[in-house]
Amino acid sequence: MTFLALTPLETALLAILTAGSIVALYFLKLRHRRVVISSSILWRRVLDERQSHSLWEKLRRIISIVIAVTIALLIAVGLARPEIESLTGKNERIVIVLDTSPTMNTVTHDGKTRWQHAAERAKGLLDSGGPTTEFRVIDTSGVTASAFTTDRNEVRKLIEQMSPKTADPQFPKVDDRDSQVYFISDGVTLHSTPSFVRRISVFESANNVGITAFEIRSIPSTPLGYEAYLEVQNFGRPAEVGIVLSGTGGQRINKTLRLGTEEIYKDVFDLSPFTGGGVRATIQANDDALSLDDVAFAYLPVKRRTRTLLVTRGNHFLETLLKLDSYVDLAVTDPASYRESPNIDAYIFDRFAPAAVPARPALIIGTPSAPWLKASSGEVQKPEIVSWSENHPVMQYVSVHDVTIERASRIDAGNLTVIAASKQTPLIVASEKPKWVMLTFDLESSDFPFHVGFPVFIENVLAWFSREQLALKRSPGIVDVPLANAQIRTIDGKIVSSDQQLGKTVFQTSEPGLYAATQGDQRVHVAVNLANPTFSDVNRSVFKTDKAAAAQHYWLRRELWFYMLVAAVVLIAVEWFTYHRRMTL
């Protein structure tokens, strides 16, 4: 037996002192008060009866002393918190690591998810530990990490509050020097664990067909033309799969196909019948065990004409290009007649710039002198484009590597976004606030207008200025939007709580969906989809042959002092009963 509160010597001294005190109190002689009586005849009978029961009287005293000493020793020794390993287990620490990967949402044959089985296994470990065992619970998403505690109810509540997340799982850093570490998982997304970890598997093979990719992309050859790319993969037995693409205006595309095991279906759908707004892709298959990857969202920009004002002294090529664009409502004026209008969506300034920055986005061709533009510090002859940003919206499907430029203005980009540049100067720059794009060369000094990418470039610029953009692609979990102080709404218009972090708006979601972030007249759509083959392949487990780690079971569920105090209370009740029955003293 060991003691947690006192040393063995201190416990022995406390027990001896307690027992001695109780015995001393019982044998303490009290001085009786003398009373004068008229006769002793009446007391002789009492004395004779007491003398005949002297043996029982001795036993009564001994039993009373034993009960009193036992009660006192139970309380005194209980204060030292005794521990018997064969009954209560040794004072140990157990760390329970729960896998919170999305695959833990997979439904098993009994209708429960792998996560529900994992939670039950974790609670089983709580019940198997000794009363002095300390527990700690951690998940693989980094959201939950409790401190060590012996309060099983607290740990049990924490497990009930946990749930699978869509963040990439990572095995947490744990110290095994004084702890036993158990990892409860299906073994799908985390394939390697430290050697000291005891693995408990909740894996069970299941059928699953999932959407592994879904996005809307523009068609370079068609202004405001879009197509939807869909990828579906079968990770179970051969199955018949129904595919539905639906738009907010009631448009639908239906398709049924049969996919074999590990077969991938890829297709591109024409979205010309769709008017714009949210587009939802859903799949249906029998015995599908994971519903999280059966739906995906995207956003189709609403098609409308851009009211554009071209301010030029004469540029026949640019004017003809804009008039041929069916999605541009063009008006032309010269610099002398220029007046800013609230009915204009975008401006194109050809070798001219107004003194004040316009309220609407603008494309500036050349480097005119204006207070709100970067001033030219000279000219660069025959600059060669050596770098350009393919990821910027205005450069989508635009190649400028073979563009010839005779001369360009030399400017200092400063805090502007450089879209294309030579070694000597930026050639295409952009500003976010206010929004404008500037070419540091004019069209007459280059062959850029004769390249097939030039009309696409103009279309991209106008689209970036005033047309809706394709949705940002994000995964469920913590979602960030590059728009400060924005309000987040669902596709149904419900407000979603959000936080602000370093100029971004951050919100959290656990399921796929389409969201809109608005701040003033700015709007950004966010498509949140799982769309990850790693998470959809629910059968790629390394725990298939694992057996549940054996756990020890102990007789007692609480520390020994608890039962000692209970026994003391019971003996006090027995002593009270026997005393009033005159069975003990």
NORWO-V423545 format. One record per pair of residues at least 6 apart in sequence whose ideal C-beta (glycine too) atoms are under 6 Angstrom apart, sorted by the first residue. I is the first residue (numbers start at 1). J is the second residue. D is the distance in whole Angstrom. If there is no record, write none. Layout:
I&J&D ; I&J&D
This chain:
1&82&5 ; 1&84&5 ; 2&83&5 ; 3&11&5 ; 3&80&4 ; 3&82&5 ; 4&81&4 ; 4&83&6 ; 5&80&5 ; 5&81&4 ; 6&80&4 ; 11&80&4 ; 14&76&5 ; 15&73&6 ; 15&76&6 ; 15&77&6 ; 18&72&5 ; 18&76&4 ; 19&69&5 ; 22&68&5 ; 22&69&5 ; 22&72&5 ; 26&65&5 ; 60&584&6 ; 60&585&6 ; 61&585&6 ; 63&584&6 ; 64&584&4 ; 64&585&4 ; 67&571&6 ; 67&575&5 ; 71&568&5 ; 71&571&5 ; 71&572&6 ; 74&564&5 ; 74&567&6 ; 74&568&4 ; 75&568&5 ; 78&561&4 ; 78&564&4 ; 78&565&5 ; 81&561&5 ; 82&560&5 ; 87&555&5 ; 87&556&5 ; 88&130&5 ; 88&131&5 ; 88&554&6 ; 88&556&5 ; 88&560&6 ; 89&130&3 ; 89&554&5 ; 91&132&5 ; 92&133&5 ; 93&134&5 ; 93&148&6 ; 93&178&6 ; 93&179&4 ; 94&129&6 ; 94&133&6 ; 94&135&5 ; 94&180&5 ; 95&136&5 ; 95&174&5 ; 95&179&5 ; 95&181&5 ; 96&122&5 ; 96&125&6 ; 96&137&5 ; 96&182&5 ; 97&138&5 ; 97&183&5 ; 98&118&6 ; 98&139&5 ; 98&184&5 ; 99&140&5 ; 99&185&3 ; 100&139&4 ; 100&140&5 ; 100&141&5 ; 100&164&5 ; 100&165&5 ; 101&169&5 ; 101&189&4 ; 102&164&6 ; 102&166&5 ; 102&292&6 ; 102&535&4 ; 103&186&6 ; 103&188&4 ; 103&189&6 ; 103&535&6 ; 103&538&5 ; 104&114&5 ; 104&115&4 ; 104&164&4 ; 105&113&5 ; 105&164&5 ; 105&292&6 ; 106&114&5 ; 106&206&5 ; 106&289&5 ; 106&290&5 ; 106&538&5 ; 107&113&6 ; 107&289&5 ; 108&204&5 ; 114&186&5 ; 114&202&5 ; 115&164&5 ; 117&202&4 ; 118&184&4 ; 118&202&5 ; 119&159&5 ; 121&184&5 ; 121&200&5 ; 122&159&5 ; 122&184&6 ; 123&156&6 ; 125&551&6 ; 126&152&5 ; 128&551&4 ; 128&553&5 ; 130&554&5 ; 131&556&6 ; 131&558&5 ; 131&559&4 ; 132&559&6 ; 134&148&4 ; 134&150&5 ; 135&155&5 ; 136&146&6 ; 136&148&5 ; 137&146&5 ; 137&155&6 ; 137&158&6 ; 138&145&5 ; 138&172&5 ; 139&162&6 ; 140&169&4 ; 141&165&4 ; 141&167&5 ; 144&162&6 ; 146&158&6 ; 165&477&6 ; 166&475&6 ; 166&476&4 ; 166&477&5 ; 167&477&5 ; 169&189&5 ; 169&190&5 ; 171&190&6 ; 171&193&6 ; 174&181&5 ; 176&196&4 ; 181&197&5 ; 182&198&5 ; 182&200&6 ; 183&193&6 ; 183&197&5 ; 183&199&5 ; 184&200&5 ; 186&202&5 ; 186&203&4 ; 186&541&6 ; 187&203&6 ; 187&541&4 ; 187&542&5 ; 187&543&3 ; 188&540&6 ; 188&541&5 ; 191&542&5 ; 198&549&4 ; 199&546&5 ; 200&548&5 ; 200&549&5 ; 201&543&4 ; 201&546&4 ; 203&541&4 ; 203&543&5 ; 205&539&5 ; 206&289&4 ; 206&538&6 ; 207&236&3 ; 207&237&6 ; 207&287&5 ; 207&289&6 ; 208&235&5 ; 208&236&5 ; 208&288&6 ; 208&289&5 ; 208&290&5 ; 208&538&5 ; 209&234&5 ; 209&239&6 ; 209&241&5 ; 209&285&4 ; 209&288&6 ; 210&293&3 ; 210&536&3 ; 211&232&6 ; 211&293&6 ; 211&296&5 ; 211&531&6 ; 212&231&5 ; 212&233&5 ; 212&531&6 ; 212&533&5 ; 212&536&6 ; 213&231&4 ; 213&531&6 ; 214&230&5 ; 214&281&5 ; 214&296&4 ; 214&531&6 ; 215&229&5 ; 215&298&6 ; 216&226&5 ; 216&228&5 ; 216&298&4 ; 216&300&6 ; 216&470&6 ; 218&226&6 ; 219&225&4 ; 219&227&6 ; 220&397&4 ; 220&456&6 ; 223&327&5 ; 223&459&5 ; 224&303&5 ; 224&327&5 ; 226&271&5 ; 226&300&6 ; 227&268&5 ; 227&270&6 ; 227&271&6 ; 228&269&4 ; 228&271&6 ; 229&268&5 ; 230&267&6 ; 230&281&6 ; 231&266&5 ; 232&265&5 ; 232&283&6 ; 233&264&5 ; 234&259&4 ; 234&263&5 ; 235&536&6 ; 235&537&5 ; 235&539&6 ; 238&260&5 ; 239&285&5 ; 240&258&5 ; 241&257&6 ; 241&259&6 ; 241&283&6 ; 241&285&5 ; 242&256&5 ; 242&284&4 ; 243&255&4 ; 243&283&6 ; 244&254&6 ; 244&282&5 ; 245&253&4 ; 245&269&6 ; 245&281&5 ; 246&252&5 ; 246&280&5 ; 247&274&4 ; 247&279&5 ; 248&277&4 ; 248&278&5 ; 249&275&5 ; 251&273&5 ; 251&274&5 ; 253&269&6 ; 259&265&6 ; 271&300&6 ; 274&300&6 ; 276&300&5 ; 276&302&3 ; 276&303&6 ; 278&299&6 ; 278&491&5 ; 278&514&5 ; 279&298&5 ; 279&300&5 ; 280&297&6 ; 281&296&5 ; 282&295&5 ; 283&294&5 ; 290&538&6 ; 292&530&5 ; 293&530&5 ; 293&536&5 ; 295&512&5 ; 296&529&4 ; 296&531&6 ; 297&514&4 ; 297&527&5 ; 298&471&6 ; 298&527&5 ; 299&471&4 ; 299&525&4 ; 301&467&6 ; 301&468&4 ; 302&468&6 ; 305&327&5 ; 305&329&4 ; 306&328&5 ; 306&345&5 ; 306&346&6 ; 306&462&5 ; 306&466&5 ; 307&329&5 ; 307&344&5 ; 307&345&5 ; 308&328&5 ; 308&330&5 ; 308&346&5 ; 309&331&5 ; 309&344&5 ; 309&347&5 ; 310&332&5 ; 310&348&5 ; 311&333&6 ; 311&335&6 ; 311&338&5 ; 311&349&5 ; 311&352&6 ; 312&350&4 ; 313&334&6 ; 315&350&5 ; 317&449&5 ; 321&455&6 ; 322&328&5 ; 322&330&5 ; 323&330&6 ; 335&352&4 ; 340&358&6 ; 344&360&6 ; 345&466&4 ; 346&360&6 ; 346&361&5 ; 346&462&6 ; 346&465&4 ; 346&466&5 ; 347&358&6 ; 347&362&4 ; 348&363&5 ; 349&362&6 ; 349&364&5 ; 350&365&5 ; 351&366&4 ; 351&368&6 ; 351&442&6 ; 352&368&5 ; 353&364&6 ; 353&368&4 ; 353&370&4 ; 353&373&6 ; 357&372&4 ; 357&434&5 ; 361&435&4 ; 361&436&6 ; 361&465&4 ; 362&436&5 ; 363&437&5 ; 363&461&5 ; 364&438&4 ; 365&439&5 ; 365&442&6 ; 366&442&4 ; 367&376&5 ; 367&409&4 ; 367&440&5 ; 374&411&4 ; 376&409&4 ; 376&411&6 ; 377&410&5 ; 378&410&5 ; 379&407&5 ; 380&408&5 ; 380&410&5 ; 380&424&5 ; 380&425&5 ; 381&407&5 ; 383&405&5 ; 383&408&5 ; 383&422&4 ; 383&424&6 ; 384&422&5 ; 385&400&5 ; 385&403&6 ; 385&420&5 ; 385&422&6 ; 386&422&6 ; 386&423&6 ; 387&421&5 ; 388&400&6 ; 388&420&4 ; 389&395&6 ; 389&419&5 ; 392&419&5 ; 393&464&5 ; 394&460&4 ; 394&461&5 ; 394&464&5 ; 396&460&6 ; 397&456&5 ; 398&453&4 ; 398&456&5 ; 398&457&5 ; 399&453&5 ; 400&420&6 ; 403&448&5 ; 404&447&5 ; 405&441&5 ; 405&446&4 ; 406&445&4 ; 407&445&5 ; 408&425&6 ; 408&427&6 ; 408&440&5 ; 408&441&4 ; 409&440&5 ; 410&425&5 ; 411&440&6 ; 413&426&5 ; 413&429&6 ; 416&429&4 ; 416&431&6 ; 417&430&5 ; 418&426&5 ; 418&429&6 ; 419&428&4 ; 419&430&6 ; 420&427&5 ; 420&428&4 ; 421&427&6 ; 427&440&5 ; 428&439&6 ; 429&438&5 ; 430&437&5 ; 437&461&5 ; 443&449&5 ; 448&454&5 ; 471&525&4 ; 471&526&6 ; 471&527&4 ; 472&526&5 ; 473&527&6 ; 474&526&6 ; 474&528&5 ; 476&509&6 ; 476&510&6 ; 476&528&6 ; 478&508&5 ; 479&507&6 ; 480&504&5 ; 480&506&5 ; 481&505&5 ; 481&517&4 ; 481&524&6 ; 481&526&6 ; 482&504&6 ; 483&505&6 ; 483&517&5 ; 483&519&5 ; 483&524&5 ; 484&503&5 ; 485&519&6 ; 486&505&4 ; 486&517&4 ; 486&519&4 ; 487&518&5 ; 488&496&4 ; 488&498&5 ; 488&507&5 ; 488&515&6 ; 488&517&5 ; 489&495&6 ; 489&516&5 ; 491&514&4 ; 496&507&5 ; 498&505&5 ; 498&507&4 ; 499&506&5 ; 505&517&6 ; 509&528&6 ; 512&528&6 ; 512&529&5 ; 512&530&6 ; 513&528&5 ; 514&527&6 ; 515&526&5 ; 516&525&5 ; 517&524&5 ; 578&584&4
